């Protein structure tokens, strides 16, 4: 079934508008315990991201070194 790009955009915009319309009032009525839990979750998530950066950096450097090694080995043969 073919759906035109224009109708996809309209349905996407409608879905986003409905989601915002439902989420905004719901988040306004959160009690303090839920707000504290979300703040704690955000803090833990940011801590995990901080822990992941050294690993990502090390992997990136390792792949660059492997690529350079492959180039050098190909020229040597």
C-alpha positions in Angstrom: 0.0 0.0 0.0 1.4 3.4 -1.1 1.2 6.2 1.4 2.1 9.7 0.1 4.8 11.6 1.8 2.4 14.4 2.5 0.0 12.1 4.3 2.9 10.5 6.3 4.0 14.0 7.4 0.4 14.9 8.4 -0.1 11.7 10.4 3.3 12.1 12.0 2.5 15.7 13.0 -0.9 14.5 14.4 0.7 11.8 16.4 3.3 14.2 17.9 0.6 16.7 18.7 -1.5 14.0 20.5 1.6 12.8 22.4 2.5 16.2 23.6 -1.2 16.9 24.5 -1.3 13.7 26.6 2.2 14.0 28.2 2.1 17.6 29.2 -0.9 17.4 31.5 0.3 14.1 32.9 3.7 15.5 33.8 2.1 18.5 35.5 0.4 16.2 38.0 3.4 14.1 39.1 3.9 13.9 42.8 7.2 14.7 44.4 8.2 11.0 44.8 8.0 10.4 41.0 9.9 13.7 40.3 12.6 12.6 42.7 12.8 9.2 41.0 13.1 10.8 37.6 15.8 13.1 38.8 17.7 10.2 40.3 17.4 8.3 37.1 18.7 11.2 35.1 21.7 11.5 37.5 22.5 7.8 37.2 22.2 8.0 33.4 24.6 10.9 33.2 27.0 9.1 35.4 26.9 6.1 33.1 27.6 8.3 30.1 30.6 9.8 31.9 31.9 6.3 32.5 31.3 5.3 28.8 33.4 8.1 27.3 36.8 6.6 28.1 35.7 3.3 26.6 34.4 4.9 23.4 37.6 6.9 23.1 39.8 3.9 23.5 37.8 1.9 21.0 38.0 4.7 18.5 41.7 5.0 18.9 42.1 1.2 18.6 40.2 1.1 15.3 42.3 4.0 13.9 45.5 2.2 14.9 44.2 -1.1 13.3 43.4 0.8 10.1 46.8 2.3 10.0 48.4 -1.1 10.6 46.4 -2.6 7.8 47.6 0.1 5.4 51.2 -0.3 6.4 51.0 -4.1 6.1 49.4 -3.9 2.7 52.2 -1.6 1.5 54.9 -3.9 2.9 53.6 -6.9 0.9 
